[in-house]
C-alpha cells in the first residue's frame, strides 16, 4: 500500500513527499493505517498462539490449553507485534501458590515461507523471528518495547525470578510519592493500574493530541479508538500529509513540563535470570500431544491439498517461568536526615563553630597583647642615649633613676624595666659628670 502510494506521488511529480514516505515503509506505519479491528484480526489469536500450558502449585499440576491451566489471557494491541497477551492466574489466592508456569507456543510459519516479509524495507533492524517475554506487575500497562527478553524458536528458555517490593518514603515535603494518587491508565478504552512510567507516557500522548491532533501508537492511547479527527500520527493520507507536516512543524514541540504524575509509594520489580538450552521435542511428540482429536480431520484435509507445509519443531518455543521462592525482599527508603537529626547536627556544627571562634579570638587577643608589649620594650631599648647627671655631694652617691614609661608589672613579684645608672665617686675639689646609659633589662627585682 505504501509503495503504491509512493509510486503515485512520483508519477504526479510530488518528489519531496515521495522521498519522505519512502522512509515510512515499516510495520508500525502499516499498523497505523489499519482500523483497530483489522489490526487485531491480522494478529494471532490465543488459540492459535498457545498450544499447551501447565501450572504447578505445590505437588499439583494443571495441564491443558487456554483457561484449562487456570490462566487468564488479555489482549494488548501493539504496533510492532500486533497482538500481545498478558498471562496471569485466574484467581488471586491461586497466584500466590503457583510456583511454575510452562508454555508451549506456536510462532507461525517460518520467515522464508511468508511472502509478505519481503515488504517493510526499513524494518531491517527489527526483523526477528521468535518471541518476546516481559515480566511485569499485575494490572499495569506492559511496556513491551522497552523491556523484556527475546526467545529463540526451537529453544527451551527457563526464567527464574525473585520478587522485590520497594517502599518510598512518605515524609518528604515535596510530595514525591503519594499513596492515594493512582488514576487509571487508558489504552484504547481499557483501564490499567497506575504506574509512574505509563502516566508520563500518557501525558506525553495527550500533549501530542492537543498540539498535532494525532495519537502516538507506541504509547498508552487515551482514546477509545483512532478516528478521522484524531488518527494515528503514522496515518498516511495523500490529501492531509503535507498539511500535517506543516501543522506539526509550526507547533513544534516542547515537552511535558507540567504533569500530575507521582511515583507510587509501593511497587514491585522482578529481577530475573534466564537459561537457554536446545529443546529436543520431536514432531510426532508435539503431534500426538496436541492434535490427537483433530489428527484424522487434518489428514483428510491434507489429502485434498496440492502442496503440504511441514511443521517442524523450529517454529515452536518452550518457556518456563519459575518463582525461586515465595519470599519477597522488602526494600524501604528511609530518611537519613530527620528533623531531630538535622537539629542535632546543626547544634553540633554551631557549638564547634563557636568553640573555634572563641579560641581564635583568645589567641588573637593574646597575640596583640604580646605584640604591643614587645614593641614598647623594644622602643625603650633603642632609647640608648648619653645623659649627664651633675653630682652635688662630695661623698659617694649612688642614685637610681626609674623610667616611668618602661615599667612592666606582672603577677607575683614585680618585674621592672629599670634604668641602670653607672655612678662614680666625685672628688671633693671638682665635680664630675656621670655618663648615664639607658638599658633595658628583663630582670626580676624585689620590691623596694
N, C-alpha and C positions, 0 to 999 in steps of 0.2 A: 504493500500500500504506500509506504513512504517512498520507495523507489519510483513508483508510478507518478506520485506527486512531484518528485524531483525532476523527472523526465518532462512532465507537463510544464513545469516552471522554466526549464531550459529551452523548450520549444517556443515558449511565449516570450523569451528574452529577459526574464527576470533572473539574471545570473547571480546577483548578490544574495537573494533569498534562497535560491537553489543551493548555493555554496553553504549557507548556514544549515539548511535542512540535511545535508549530507552527513554532518556530524551527529545527527539525531537518529541514526539507524541503530537503535538499541532496543532491547526488550522492554526496558522501562517506559520508553516512549510509546511502544506498541501497546503496552498495558493501559496507558493513559488515554489512548484513543479508542478504547473499547468501553462499552457500557459495563457497570459493575456486575450485572447478571451474566453477561457474556464472558467476562474475565474469570468469574468463578466456574462457569461451565467448562471453560477451556482447561482449567486446572484439574488435578486428580482428586477424586472423592476418597473418603477414608476407607471405604470398602475396597477400592482398587489399590490403595496405598498400603494398608496394613494387612498382611497375610496371616500372621499368627502372633499371639501375645500370651504372656504368662506373668502372674504376680505371685510373690512369695510373702506369706505372712506367718512368721514363726515356722512351724512344721507343716503348714497347709499351703497348697498351691492351687491357683485358679488358671485353667488353660482354656483358650478358645479364641474367638475373633470378636473384634469390636468391644461391645459392652459386656461380653461374657467373662471378661477378665476382671470385672469390677472397675473399669476405667471409663472416664468421660473424655470426649473429644470435641473441641470447639474450633471453628474455622476462623482463621485470620487471613484476610486478603493482603497480599504483599506484591508490590510492583516488580520485584526481582524474581521471586519464587512462585508467584501467583497464589497458590493455596498452601498455607501453613496451618498446622494444627497444634493446639495446646493439649497435652495429655496430663490428666490428674486422676487420682482415685475418686470414685463417685461419692463416697461418704467421708466426712471429716474424721470420725473415730477410726475408720479403716485406714486412712492415710497415715495415722500415727503409728500403725503397726506394720505397714508394708516395708520390707527391707530390700526387695529386689524387684525390678521390672524388666522383663525380657520382651523384645520386639523384633519381629522379622518383617521387613518392609520390602516392597517391590518398587524399584526405581524406574520402571518402564523400559522402553526399547533402548538399546544401545545407540549412541550418537551417530554411528555410521549407517544406521537404518532409518534415520529420520531426515527426510528431505528438507524440512523447514529449518534445520540447523544451519543451512547454507546462508540464511539471512543474518541480520544483526551483525554487520561487519565491525562496528565499533565496540562490540562486546568481547573483543579478543582477550582482554584481561580478566573477564568474568566468566568465561566459558569453563564449566566444570560439570562432571557427571558424578553425582554422589548425593549425599545427604548432609544437611546442616542441623546440628542439635544445640539447643540453648537451654541451660538450667536457670530458672528464674523463680522468683517468689510467686506464690499462687495469686492469681487475680490481677496482676499488674500487666501493663501493655508490654508485650515482648519486643524488644529492640533487636531483631534478628540481624540487621546489617552491621551492628557494632559489637556484637558478642556471639558466642557460640563456637563450635568446632566442626570441622568437616569430617565426614565419614566416607571412606572409600568403598565402592562396591566390591563384593566378594570377600570382605574382611569382617572379623568379629572384633568389635570395639567394646571394651569394658570401661565404664566411667564410674569411679568411686568418689564420693563427695562427703564433705562434712558440713555441718550447719553452724553458722556464726551469727549471733544476734548482736547488733550494735545499738547502743542506747546513747543518745545525745544528751548533753547537759541542758537542763531546763532553767537554770538560774541566771542565764546570760541576759543582760539588759537589752541587747539589740534584737531579741526575738528571732534567733537564728533557726530554731525549730519550734514547732507548735503542735501539740498532740491533737488538738481539735480541728486543725486546718487541713482537711483532707477531702477536697472536692473530687468528683469523679473525672476520669479522663474519657473523652468521647472519641470513637473512631467508627465512622460510617454507621452511626446510630446505635452502637453498642457501648456499654459502660464498662470501664475497667477501674480497678482500685488505684488509689493515688500513689504516684511516685514522683520524686523531685525532677528527675531527668525527663520523664514524659510530660510533666507540667511545663517545663521550659520549652520543649519541642512544640507543644500545643499552642503556647502563647506566640511562638515564632510563626506558626502556621496561620494563626488569626491575624498576625501583623501583615503577612503576605496577602491574605484575603482582603484586608482593608485597603492596602496600598495598590495591589496589582489586580485584584478581582479574580484570582485563581487559587487553586488548592495544591499544595505540595503533597505528592503521593507517598513519599517515604516517611512522613511524619504523621503523628496522630491527627486524623482528619475530623475536625469538629463540625462536620455536616453529615446529614443523613445519607446523601449521595451527591455526586457532582451533577450540576445542572448546566444549562446553556448560559445562565447568568454567572455562575461560578464553576467553570470547568477545571480540569486539571491544568497545571501550568505547562505540561507537556502535550496538551491537546493541540493538534495542528489543523488549522482551518485556513485555507488559502486566502479567504476574504478578511480574516482577522489577524493573521500572523504579524503583518507589518505594523498594524496599529497596536498590537500587544507589545511588540518590542519597543515602540516609541513611548508607549504609556509607562512601561516599567523602567525604561531608561530615564524618563523625566522625573519619576518618583523614587529614584534610587536612594536608596537604602539605608537607612540607619537600622541598627539592631534593636533588639528589645531592651530598652533601658529601664523601664518601669514595669514590674510584674508583681503579682501577689504570691508567687510560689515560695514555699518554705520547706525546708528539709523535715522529714519525718523524725520524730523523736525515737522511734524504734523501727529498725529494718533488719532484713536478713540477707546474708550473702552465702554462697555455696562454693567455696574453693574445691576444686576438683583435680583429679589425676586420672589420666586415660592411659590405657594399654591396648595395643593393636596386635592382632595375630591373624593368620590366614584361616579362613573358615573352610572346613573340609566337608561341608554338606554336599551331597550329590543330587543330581537331577531327580532320580527316582525317589529319594527320601522326601524331597520337597513335594513331589507329585502325590505320593501316597499319603503324606501328612495333611496336605491342604485340599486336595481335589478329589478325594475318593468318591464323594457323592455325585460329582459332575464329570467324572472321567469318561463314562460311556457317552454322555451327550457331547462332550468335546471331541471324542473320537469320531462320532457320526458327522459332526460339522467339519472336521478336518478332512474327511474323505471327499467332501464336495469342493474343497479349495484347490486352486491350481498351483499355489506355492505355499509352503509352510515356513513359519518363522520359528527357529529353535529358541527355547527358553533355557538359558544356562544360568548357573549359579552366580555369574558375574553381574547379573542385574539385580541381585538381592543384597541386602545388608543386614547384619545381625548386631543388635545393640543390647547391651546390658547396663542398666543404671542401678548402681548399688550404693546403699547407705552404709558407711563404715561403722557407725554406731548410732544409737538413739540419743546420745548425749549431745547437748548443744553448748557451744562455747559462748559465754556471755561477756562481751567487752563493753565496759561502761566508761563513758567520758566523765572525768571528774575534774572540777576546777582546782587547780593547784594554788591559786591565789584567791582566797575568800576575803570578805570584809575584815574579819578578825585578823587573818594572817597579814593582810595589807597594812592595817593599822599598826600591828606589831613590827612589821618591817620598817614602816615609816618612823615609828618611835625609836627603833634601834639606830636607824640612819641619823635621825636628829640628835640623839644622845652622843653618837660617835662624832658627828659634826661639831656639836657644841664643845665636847671634850677637846677635840683637836684645836678648835678655835681659841679656847681659853688657854690651853697650853702654849699656843703660838703667841698670844698676847702677853703672857707672863714672861716668856723668853724674850720677846721684843722689848718689854719694859726694862728687864734686867740688862739687855744689851745696850739700850740707850743710856741707862744709868752708868754702866761701866765705861761707855764711850765718853760721856761728859766728864766723869772723874779723871779719866786718862788725859783728856785734853787740858783740863785745868792744872793737873800736876805737871804736865809737860810744859805748860806755859810758865809755871813757877820755876822749873829747872832751867829754862832758857834765859831767865832774867838774871844772868850772871854778870853783875856789874861791880865795878870797884867803887866803894864808898869810903870816905874818910870820916873818922869819928874823933873829935877832939877829946883829950883826956885832961881833966881839970885837977885831978888829985895826983899827988906825987907818989903815993903808995901804989902797990899792985892792985889794980882794979880789974875785976872780971865782970863783964857785962854780957847780958844775953838779950838779944833783940828778937822779938817774935813778929813774924809776918802775919798780919791778920787775914790776908787773902789766901793763905796756903795752909789753913787749918783743916784737918780731916778727923772727924770723930767717928769711932766705931763702938760697938757694944763691948763691954768688958773694960779693959784698960784703954786709956786714951792714947791714940796714935797720932802724933803731931808731925807735921812737916815743919821743921824748925830751921831757923837761920843759925848756922854755926858761926860764931864770931871768934875770930882769932884775936886774942888780947896780947898785949905786950906791957911790960913794966916801964913806966916813964921815969926818966931821971929827974931828979929834983930841980936841976938847973935849967932844964929845957923841956919843952913839951913836944911830944911825938904824936904823930898821927898813925893811927892803926888802920891798915887796909882790911876792909871787911868784905868777905865774899859771901854771896848767897849760894846756897847749895841745897838741893832737895835730897832729903834722906827719908827712907822708909823704915824708920826705927821706932820702936815702941818705948817711949819714955814714960816713966812713972809720973803720976800727978804731982805737981809742985804745990 
